Structure formats: C-alpha cells, structure tokens
Amino acid sequence: MIPNHTTDLADGQMFDAVGIGAGPFNLGFAALAEGAPELRVAVFDAADDFAWHPGMMLPGTHLQVPFMADLVTLADPTSGYSFLNYLKASGRIYPFYIRENFYALRREYSDYLRWAAHRLGSVRFNHAVTDVTHDGGAYRITLQTPAGTREVRALNLVLGTGTQPWVPDTVDPVALATGDAFHTSGFAHRREELDSRHRIAVVGSGQSAAEVVSDLLENWVDTPHAETGEPRELVWLTRSPRFFPLEYTKLTLELTSPEYIDHFHGLPASRRDALGAAQKGLYKGINADLIDHIHELMYVRDVESAPGRVRLMAATALDALTSRVDGLRLDVHNDDDGGAHALDVDTAVLATGYGYREPGFLSGIEDRIRRLPDGRFDVDREYSIGVHADILVQNAELHTHGFTAPDLGMGAYRNSVIVNRIADREVYAVEQRIAYQEFGSPDPDAHDSARTAAPQEATR
C-alpha cells in the first residue's frame, strides 16, 4: 500500500530541494537526505507506484553490479534503507547469505527499491510535475495530484527523470504502431504473443538483447509453431563487430572512481565524446556468464539436432526496418565486407538502448540552465546545470562525467555530493582518491600519496 502524502502538501509549501522523478537515483537522494534533518525535501513522480524496468523482469536475471550498489550503502553503511536491511526485514537475509552471490536477482532488487520508496516519507507518487518557473526567490513547481493542482516552492531542483527507450530512425513507425516491432523495455509484457510467431529478429548486442535471446533459445525457437507445426527461426544481429562482454576487471572498474571523474570532467568536450564512444563496452556489454550460457545452449541444440534455426550475425547494421503485409523486412549490410541483403521476419525486438530526453517543464526555466555550445547540459563537477548552482542532475551527465552516470554503484557517491552541496556542509564524507592507478599527467605540486584524502567541506 502506497502512503498517501497528499493531505500534508500545502499550496505554496517551501522545500530546500525538490526531486523530480522517483527512480533509483532520486530514491537514493531522498534516503540520504534524511541524514541532514534540517533539509526539507520532497520527491515527486507521476507514476501510480514504483516500477523498475518491469518489461525486462525475466526469470533468473540479475544485476550486473554487486548488491552493495544499493541506494545508500557506499555512502552510509549504517542506513536503514540498505539492501541488507531490506533482506532482514523480509526474512531472507540468511538464504541470501547461504546463496553466496554478490549479484542480487533483478526481481528482488526491484522489490527492494519499492520497499524503500514506500518507507520514504518524502516520496510522493501520482504527483506529476507539469510546470516549473522561478519567481526570483525560489522555484515554483506545479503538480497534478489526486487532490487536484498544487503548487510548491523549492530552493533547489534535483532532476531524476531518467532515460527513455530509444529507437533508431531507420525503424518504420508503422511497424511500431502495429506492435510487430517493439523495444526490449516491453518484452516481458509481450512475451506470450511471441508464441504465435514464426520468425523473430533481435536487434542489438547489449545485456538486454542477450537476455531476450537466451529466453527465446530456451523457451521458443525449438517449439514447433502450434498451428502450422513449422520450425521457428531466430536471428540475432548487431552492428558491433562482435558480441562484446562487459569488461569487469578490477583496474577497469577503477574508472568508476572520483579521481577518474575529475580527470574525465576536465578534458575538452571533443575528447570526452571520443572517450565516451570508445568506452561503451565498459557498461553496455554482456555478462560473460550469459555469453557462455548462450553458447552452451547453441552447442546443446547442435548436438541434439534441434529443429529451429538460429542465426547470430555481428558487424551487421540495420539500414531500414519496414512494415509489410506479411510481416517485416529488415534491410541490412555487413560493415566488414559491405554486402547487403534483406531479412523477412514476423517480429523485431529492438534492444537499441536508452537515451536522455529533457522534460518539457524545463522550458519555463531555460534562462537558469547552463548549456554547452551544442545544446547539451553544461554539468559542473558537482552535478549542477544551474546558472546559480541550484539545479542538480542524476544520470544526465554521461557526456561530462563519463560512464559513471548510469552506474548504480556510483549513485550513492553522486547523492553524497548533491546532499552535501544542498546542505552546505559535510553530511557524508566523500572519497577523493580510491584508485591505485593515475589518470592524466602528473601534478607537479602533488606530494600526498595517500589514496583517500581527508574529508573536505562541500562548497557551493
């Protein structure tokens, strides 16, 4: 049952900070803000209740980061909003201990996030932000709530509206409208429909694509069509030169460190963009064990002469996906040899990723937002895009802070910085140096070899 906070929200009520969007990162902000009791904080979300990637809740799927990448632990291990406290409260801490696996199941992590969202008194669902302006003293936030329109004021905004499914322009809108082509974000909701299909193409090569392919290999491709008895066909294609594993070695993980963020943020925008393009495999790859599992499934099918047909096609770019009377046509070409051909399928599952989409309400405060020459947010080192350092962003800084932006494990770090900044004091000690390696040219004035600097006061 979701707590109803509408009755304690008065028109004109003032907050030190309002978070917009109640995904994992702003839930973490709300949880850590409780460590600064002097702060008046509210987090609003338009949804009726918390949901975290419900369309990819496939059986047995798990996080790609350890469970310590929860809302609070890396900032405050004593917090009551930790994943371990959730396990204790739900009576499952001993089974989790005996399991001896750092990687929580996606389902249980989603349940944990919902548990935290319902415990946080500052979080209000079914509160849609429709407009934001500034009256010279504070932000004025217009809300649509179950009780009608409300307007509250805030000194700071924390934008956590998240990323949205991205589909390339090469996909025919008609195919999307008919549902013959759809994004992986809706796969679990559409899964039963696929039992009536003969030929499915999965486009993309990240973790979501691999999870979909694994599911179809195990439960679909070798089951003859119920009506015709014909064998099925599964095609997995990606323009990537190979099916990249997620790089998870320890020195690579040090790129998710405060000092690497310092280094990355200080580079020219053109160099940051080049590094960002080169580093996609560091956070968009596939778990190595899932790659091995898919290969094992293919091997077993080969030994058993399974009836379905499966094609894995790397270095294959999608030029166009068009809707036809009898299904879909995928025009593709091979990036290596340039050869072009077409694929005819019934359904295309698009594992084409997510992208940041600016919320429309920002138009009312455009004059208070800093931007780079190309129009992207100019995010400072401490996550503000505000001309007056009073608009903070969550996971909208991939181009300025690197691939730590979407990383669950860095959420608590970013929120520590944000809470300290809003409170104008050190609420949480923020690590300065944790890596064994050095990034960039040596500083001739640096003499301290300690990996972790002494905590410093946050500055505005």
C-alpha positions in Angstrom: 0.0 0.0 0.0 1.4 3.4 -1.0 1.4 6.0 1.7 -0.8 8.9 0.8 1.1 12.1 1.5 -1.3 14.4 -0.4 -3.0 15.7 2.7 0.2 17.1 4.1 1.2 19.0 1.0 0.0 22.6 1.1 -0.1 25.1 -1.7 3.0 27.3 -1.6 4.8 24.9 0.8 8.6 25.6 0.7 11.3 22.9 0.3 15.0 23.2 0.3 15.1 20.7 -2.5 12.5 19.0 -4.7 13.5 15.9 -6.6 11.6 15.2 -9.8 11.3 11.6 -10.8 11.5 8.7 -8.2 13.8 6.2 -9.9 16.7 4.6 -8.1 18.9 7.7 -8.1 16.3 10.1 -6.6 15.2 7.4 -4.2 18.8 7.4 -3.1 18.8 11.1 -2.8 15.6 11.0 -0.6 17.1 8.3 1.6 20.5 10.1 2.1 18.8 13.5 2.6 17.4 12.1 5.8 20.9 12.3 7.1 20.5 16.1 7.0 17.4 16.6 9.1 17.5 20.3 8.6 16.7 19.8 4.9 13.1 20.0 3.8 12.9 17.6 0.9 10.2 16.2 -1.4 10.4 13.8 -4.4 7.6 13.7 -6.9 6.8 11.1 -9.5 3.9 10.9 -12.0 3.6 7.1 -11.8 1.0 5.5 -9.6 3.7 3.3 -7.9 7.3 2.4 -8.2 8.3 0.2 -11.1 11.9 -0.6 -12.2 12.2 -1.9 -15.8 9.1 -4.2 -15.5 9.3 -5.1 -19.1 12.6 -6.9 -18.6 11.8 -8.9 -15.4 12.7 -12.2 -16.9 13.2 -15.2 -14.6 16.6 -15.6 -13.1 18.1 -12.3 -14.5 20.3 -10.5 -12.0 22.2 -7.2 -11.6 25.5 -6.5 -13.3 26.8 -4.8 -10.1 27.1 -6.2 -6.6 24.3 -5.7 -4.1 26.3 -3.0 -2.3 25.4 -0.8 -5.2 22.1 -0.1 -3.4 20.6 3.3 -2.5 22.8 4.1 0.4 25.5 1.6 1.5 28.5 3.1 -0.2 27.7 6.5 1.4 26.3 5.3 4.7 26.6 1.6 5.5 24.5 2.2 8.7 21.4 3.4 6.9 18.1 1.7 7.4 17.5 1.9 3.7 20.2 -0.6 2.7 19.6 -3.8 0.7 20.8 -5.9 3.6 18.2 -4.2 5.9 15.5 -5.0 3.3 16.6 -8.7 3.3 16.5 -8.7 7.1 13.0 -7.1 7.2 11.7 -9.6 4.6 13.1 -12.6 6.4 15.6 -13.5 3.6 18.9 -12.4 4.8 20.1 -16.0 5.7 19.1 -17.5 2.4 20.9 -14.7 0.7 24.0 -15.3 2.8 23.9 -19.1 2.1 23.5 -18.3 -1.6 27.0 -16.7 -1.6 26.3 -14.5 -4.6 27.0 -10.7 -4.6 24.6 -10.2 -7.6 21.0 -9.8 -6.5 18.3 -11.0 -8.7 16.7 -8.2 -10.7 13.3 -9.1 -9.3 14.5 -8.9 -5.6 16.3 -5.6 -6.3 13.2 -4.1 -7.8 11.2 -5.3 -4.7 13.9 -3.7 -2.5 13.6 -0.4 -4.3 9.8 -0.5 -4.0 10.1 -1.3 -0.3 12.4 1.8 0.2 10.1 4.0 -1.9 7.1 3.1 0.4 9.1 3.8 3.5 10.4 7.2 2.4 8.0 9.9 3.7 9.4 12.4 1.3 8.5 10.4 -1.8 5.1 11.0 -3.4 3.8 9.0 -6.3 0.9 10.1 -8.5 2.3 13.7 -8.4 3.1 14.8 -11.9 5.2 17.9 -12.4 3.6 19.9 -15.2 5.4 23.3 -15.0 8.4 24.9 -13.3 9.1 28.6 -13.1 11.2 30.8 -10.9 9.8 33.8 -9.0 13.1 35.5 -8.2 13.4 33.8 -4.8 12.5 30.1 -5.4 11.4 27.6 -8.0 7.6 27.3 -8.3 6.6 23.7 -9.2 3.1 23.0 -10.4 1.8 19.5 -9.6 -1.2 17.4 -10.7 -2.2 15.3 -7.7 -5.1 13.1 -6.8 -6.4 16.0 -4.8 -6.1 18.4 -7.7 -3.5 21.0 -8.7 -0.9 22.0 -6.1 2.0 24.5 -6.3 5.1 24.2 -4.1 8.3 26.1 -3.9 11.9 24.9 -3.7 15.4 26.4 -3.5 16.9 23.6 -5.4 15.8 21.1 -8.0 17.2 17.5 -8.4 16.3 16.1 -11.8 16.0 12.4 -11.9 13.5 11.8 -14.7 15.6 9.0 -16.1 16.3 7.8 -19.6 13.7 6.7 -22.2 13.7 3.8 -24.7 15.5 4.8 -27.9 14.6 3.5 -31.3 16.6 4.5 -34.5 15.0 6.5 -37.3 15.6 3.5 -39.6 12.6 1.8 -38.0 9.3 2.3 -39.8 6.8 4.0 -37.4 4.0 1.7 -38.8 5.9 -1.3 -37.5 6.0 0.2 -34.1 2.3 1.2 -34.2 1.2 -2.3 -35.1 3.4 -3.8 -32.4 5.3 -6.0 -34.9 8.5 -4.2 -33.8 8.9 -3.2 -30.2 11.6 -2.2 -27.7 13.0 -4.6 -25.2 11.6 -2.4 -22.4 8.3 -4.1 -23.1 9.5 -7.6 -23.8 8.1 -9.3 -20.7 4.7 -7.8 -21.4 4.7 -9.0 -24.9 6.3 -12.4 -24.3 3.2 -14.6 -24.7 2.3 -13.0 -28.0 5.5 -14.4 -29.5 4.3 -18.0 -29.2 2.2 -17.3 -32.3 5.2 -16.1 -34.4 7.4 -18.0 -36.8 10.4 -15.7 -37.2 11.9 -13.2 -34.7 14.8 -10.8 -35.1 16.6 -9.4 -32.1 18.5 -6.2 -32.9 21.3 -5.1 -30.6 24.1 -6.7 -28.6 23.9 -5.4 -25.0 22.7 -7.2 -21.9 19.0 -6.8 -22.7 19.5 -8.3 -26.2 21.3 -11.3 -24.7 18.7 -11.9 -22.1 16.0 -11.9 -24.7 18.0 -14.2 -27.0 18.6 -16.6 -24.0 14.9 -16.7 -23.2 13.9 -17.4 -26.8 16.6 -20.1 -27.2 15.4 -21.8 -24.1 11.6 -21.4 -24.5 10.7 -20.6 -28.0 12.8 -21.4 -31.0 12.7 -25.2 -30.8 9.0 -25.5 -30.1 7.1 -26.0 -33.4 4.5 -23.5 -34.2 1.2 -24.6 -32.6 -0.9 -24.0 -35.7 1.3 -24.9 -38.6 3.9 -27.2 -37.0 6.6 -25.3 -38.9 10.0 -24.8 -37.3 10.8 -21.3 -36.0 13.7 -19.0 -36.8 15.6 -16.7 -34.5 18.0 -14.1 -35.8 20.3 -12.0 -33.5 22.0 -9.2 -35.3 24.2 -6.3 -34.2 26.3 -3.7 -35.9 29.0 -4.2 -33.3 32.0 -6.1 -34.7 31.4 -8.9 -32.1 29.2 -9.7 -29.1 31.1 -7.8 -26.5 31.4 -9.0 -23.0 31.0 -6.5 -20.1 34.6 -5.6 -19.1 34.7 -6.1 -15.4 38.4 -6.4 -14.5 39.5 -4.6 -11.4 41.7 -1.9 -12.9 38.9 -1.1 -15.4 36.5 -0.8 -12.5 38.8 1.9 -11.2 37.4 4.1 -14.0 34.3 4.4 -11.7 36.3 6.4 -9.2 36.2 10.0 -8.1 39.6 10.8 -9.5 38.7 9.4 -12.9 35.6 11.5 -12.9 37.9 14.5 -12.1 40.1 13.6 -15.0 37.3 13.0 -17.4 35.4 16.1 -16.5 38.5 18.3 -17.0 39.0 17.1 -20.6 37.8 19.1 -23.7 34.3 18.2 -24.8 35.6 16.6 -28.0 38.0 14.3 -26.1 35.2 13.4 -23.7 33.0 12.4 -26.6 35.7 10.3 -28.2 36.4 8.5 -24.9 32.6 8.0 -24.3 32.3 6.3 -27.7 35.3 4.1 -27.0 34.1 3.1 -23.5 30.6 1.8 -24.4 31.8 -1.8 -23.9 32.6 -1.0 -20.3 29.0 -0.6 -19.4 26.9 -1.8 -22.4 28.5 -5.2 -22.7 27.0 -8.6 -21.8 27.8 -10.6 -18.7 30.5 -13.2 -19.6 28.5 -16.0 -17.9 25.4 -15.1 -20.0 27.5 -15.2 -23.2 28.8 -18.6 -22.1 25.3 -19.8 -21.3 24.1 -18.8 -24.8 27.0 -20.6 -26.4 26.2 -23.7 -24.3 22.5 -23.6 -25.5 23.7 -23.4 -29.1 26.1 -26.3 -28.5 23.3 -28.5 -27.0 21.0 -27.6 -29.9 23.7 -28.7 -32.3 24.3 -32.0 -30.6 20.5 -32.7 -30.4 19.8 -31.6 -34.0 17.2 -29.1 -32.7 14.5 -28.2 -35.3 14.6 -24.4 -35.0 17.0 -22.2 -37.0 19.2 -19.7 -35.2 21.5 -17.1 -36.8 23.9 -14.9 -34.9 25.2 -12.0 -37.1 27.7 -9.5 -35.9 29.0 -6.5 -37.8 25.5 -6.3 -39.4 24.0 -2.8 -39.5 20.2 -2.2 -39.8 19.6 0.2 -42.8 15.8 0.0 -42.7 13.0 -1.8 -41.0 9.8 -1.6 -42.9 6.3 -3.0 -42.3 4.8 -5.2 -45.0 1.5 -7.1 -45.4 3.2 -10.4 -44.4 5.4 -9.1 -41.7 8.6 -7.1 -41.5 11.5 -6.6 -43.8 15.0 -5.8 -42.4 17.5 -4.3 -44.9 20.9 -4.8 -43.5 24.6 -4.7 -44.6 27.8 -6.1 -43.3 30.2 -3.5 -42.0 33.2 -5.7 -42.8 32.7 -6.6 -46.5 29.9 -4.2 -47.4 27.5 -6.9 -48.6 23.8 -6.0 -48.3 20.8 -8.3 -48.0 17.3 -8.5 -46.6 15.7 -10.5 -43.8 12.0 -11.3 -43.6 10.6 -11.8 -40.1 7.3 -11.6 -38.2 8.6 -9.6 -35.2 11.6 -7.5 -34.3 12.7 -7.0 -30.7 14.7 -3.8 -30.6 17.5 -3.8 -28.0 18.6 -0.4 -29.1 19.2 1.2 -25.7 18.0 4.2 -23.9 18.6 8.0 -24.2 18.1 11.0 -22.1 15.1 13.1 -23.0 14.8 16.6 -21.4 11.5 17.0 -19.6 9.2 19.6 -21.1 8.8 21.6 -17.9 12.4 22.8 -18.2 11.3 25.3 -20.9 10.0 27.5 -18.0 13.4 27.9 -16.5 15.6 27.8 -19.6 17.3 31.0 -18.7 18.6 29.4 -15.5 20.3 26.4 -17.2 23.9 26.3 -18.4 24.5 24.6 -21.8 27.4 23.7 -23.9 27.7 25.2 -27.4 26.0 22.1 -28.9 23.0 22.5 -26.5 23.8 19.7 -24.1 23.8 20.4 -20.4 26.9 22.0 -19.1 27.2 19.9 -15.9 29.8 21.1 -13.4 31.9 18.7 -11.4 29.3 18.6 -8.6 26.4 17.8 -10.9 24.8 21.2 -11.3 23.5 22.6 -14.5 22.1 25.7 -12.9 23.4 29.2 -13.6 23.1 29.7 -9.8 24.2 26.1 -9.0 20.7 25.2 -7.8 19.6 22.6 -10.5 21.3 19.2 -10.0 21.0 16.3 -12.4 21.0 12.5 -12.0 22.1 10.4 -15.0 22.1 13.3 -17.4 25.9 13.8 -17.4 27.2 10.9 -19.5 29.0 13.5 -21.7 30.6 15.4 -18.8 31.3 12.7 -16.2 31.7 9.5 -18.3 30.0 6.2 -17.9 29.7 6.5 -14.1 26.5 8.5 -14.9 24.2 5.4 -15.3 26.2 3.2 -12.9 24.1 2.1 -9.9 27.3 1.8 -7.9 28.1 5.5 -8.2 24.6 6.7 -7.3 25.4 6.9 -3.6 28.6 8.8 -4.3 26.8 11.3 -6.5 24.0 11.7 -4.0 26.6 12.3 -1.2 28.0 15.2 -3.3 24.5 16.5 -4.0 23.3 16.3 -0.4 26.5 18.0 0.9 26.1 20.7 -1.7 22.4 21.5 -0.8 23.1 21.3 2.9 26.2 23.4 2.5 28.0 21.2 4.9 29.7 17.7 5.0 26.8 15.4 5.7 28.7 12.5 4.2 32.4 12.0 3.8 33.1 11.9 0.1 36.1 9.9 -1.0 38.6 11.9 -3.1 41.0 9.1 -4.2 40.4 5.4 -4.2 42.2 4.1 -7.3 45.7 2.5 -7.4 46.4 4.0 -10.9 46.9 7.6 -12.0 44.8 9.3 -14.6 46.2 12.1 -16.8 49.5 13.9 -16.5 51.1 14.0 -13.0 50.5 17.1 -11.0 54.0 18.5 -10.1 52.6 20.1 -7.0 51.0 16.9 -5.7 53.0 15.2 -2.9 50.3 13.3 -1.0 50.5 9.6 -1.9 47.5 8.6 0.2 44.8 7.0 -1.8 42.0 8.6 0.1 42.2 12.3 1.0 40.9 13.7 4.3 37.2 14.6 4.1 36.7 18.2 2.9 33.8 20.6 3.4 31.4 20.8 0.5 31.3 24.2 -1.2 28.6 25.8 -3.1 
